[in-house]
Amino acid sequence: MLVSTSTVATVHASKYLQQLCKHWSHKFSVEFTTETGRIPFSDAAEVAFVADSAALHLTLSVAERSQLERYQEVVAEHLKRFAFREELRINWKT
């Protein structure tokens, strides 16, 4: 598995985590609380979230390198859509 992470500075981390998880819960077996979340996109790709008072921590795991950029973009775009009132910096590290 390839792992990519990002720490996104925001005081609304828990809110965004919950919005993302609820959004994808109709398609995937999502698990979440106010502080952690997990979205299994498939057997070969998932994203996990940890929210604290200063940031949302993202951990993306994929089986194939060819999937990495696609899932990074999907997760980032959805997060930016929910956080339209602030400009988030989402920098992935592999």
Beta strands, then each sheet from edge to edge (+ up, - down):
strand 1: 2-9
strand 2: 31-32
strand 3: 36-42
strand 4: 45-51
strand 5: 55-62
sheet 1: 1+ 5- 4+ 3- 2+
end
